[in-house]
Amino acid sequence: MSFVDVNDVKIAYDATGSGEPVVLVMGTAASGRVWQLHQVPALVDAGYRAVTFDNRGLSPQDKEFGIEDLVADTAGLIEALGLGPCRLVGTSMGAQVVAELALARPELVTQAVLMATRGRPDAMRSAMSAAERELRDGDVELPPRYEAVLRAQQNLSPRTLNDDAKIRDWLDVFELSPTIWTPGLRAQLRLEMKESRLTEYRGIKAECLVIGFADDLRLPPYLAREVADAIPAARYLELADCGHYGYLERPEEVNTAIVTFFAGRQA
């Protein structure tokens, strides 16, 4: 792991491979290292240089910030490492960062993959976010096993939840590696989308692939489809048997879609 100073914060990043760069932007409360499990090997095998990093908030020292700061950090990383213009992949909060970057700094983005994303708030997602913030800002500490079950139910598909062997593995991982809700991660939780960005997204010029996960409870696929409909040069792909962690549940399908898109073929 290497470090680069960008916008008064030290960003931890990894670069693997030697081809054209692909920058991957992770979602809320997750390290960029998550991409190393499946997406980085697939991109390197396809001839790309995969660059992953930790968003602002992963460091316990990080304080309050906005989505615009994460966009500026991503742009600063691209510029500091001399990667632009380049391809980007983002999921959940990371997809919002990539979309906003493509809008604000179009000269840095050639193609973008937006997974598990949205372009507007809705009542249920707003309620979920508010409830999560209230829980994490309070004094309640959930038992690790309960937290693991809750995380599984919120992020995995019924296909995984109902497979005894698979769900045991997932629950073990979740229970043994709980999220520590530092002030920085709680700041990420406060990055709630407060108004629709769909009209603005019509100004995105980069070619985009928007991927919705059919069983995603956190960001249902109809919200991702709205983003694809708004971006002029976007196509939409929906993957079955995937929850919010679709890139981990069905990595082969996700990776094939990304590499095929980047190669200029139909996903």
Buried (B, 14 or more C-beta within 10 A) or exposed (E): EEEBEBBEBEBBBBBBBEEBBBBBBBBBBBBBBBBBEBBBBBBBEBEBBBBBBBBBBBBEEBEEBEBEBBBBBBBBBBEEBEBBBBBBBBBBBBBBBBBBBBBBBBEBBBBBBBBBBBBBBBEEBEEBBEEBBEEBEEEEEEEEEEBBBEBBEBBBBEBBBEBEEBBEEBBEEBBEEEEEBBBBBBBBBBBEBEEBBBEBBEEBEBBBBBBBBBBBBBBBBEBBBBBBBBBEEBBBBBBEBBBBBBBBBBBEBBBBBBBBBBEEEEB
